[in-house]
């Protein structure tokens, strides 16, 4: 089971978006829409990280964060504040209250996921894998290097992110739209066929003649990282 993340957010579409992308990365996700309900939930079970909206019904996010820092059980709980307040003094106030990081809406989903990984890595080093392995492919998130059979591959930044995204969920089929959102972000407007171009580049970089292709094309659906590839040596 992956690290447990609690989303405290009253905007349902954003909650669904965050849940989908976090679960795709292997996290276990719980959600609460009210600050007072979140306080009760956090007394019952402490997650590994909290994504906390600033403006909430019942109890504000900033007051909830203050209360979390006052309790011994949650004084070191990683908290990322989500807010539409982008002014410097507001950011300072949020961080001074005890938030570990501060993300202003609208935000890039890939950037938020990277912040979650970085914060978990600092707070709970054993919870986040820095190296993904499948078969003879090894992807190192920290050095941004990829090797296959010991041979270093030269991937562009987009191909690296695409491979990382697919390797996180072996066997799961992603539509082009899901790949666009997960790799490029929701605030980028490009044609879905761009995915095909980058998958082609990724395959060219990964595969030598007669080597098995770990990227599976699912006709009429999209692409996946072949779950049986983990057994290929």
Secondary structure, 3 states (H helix, E strand, C coil): CCCEEEEECCCHHHHHHHHHHHHHCCCEEEEECEHHHHHHHHHHCCCCEEEEECCCECCCHHHHHHHHHHCHHHCCCEEEEEECCCCHHHHHHHHHHCCCEEEECCCCHHHHHHHHHHHHHHHCHHHCCCEEEECCEEEECCCCEEEECCEEECCCHHHHHHHHHHHCCCCCCECHHHHHHHHHCCCCCCCCHHHHHHHHHHHHHHCCCCCCCCEEEECCCEEEECHHHHHCC
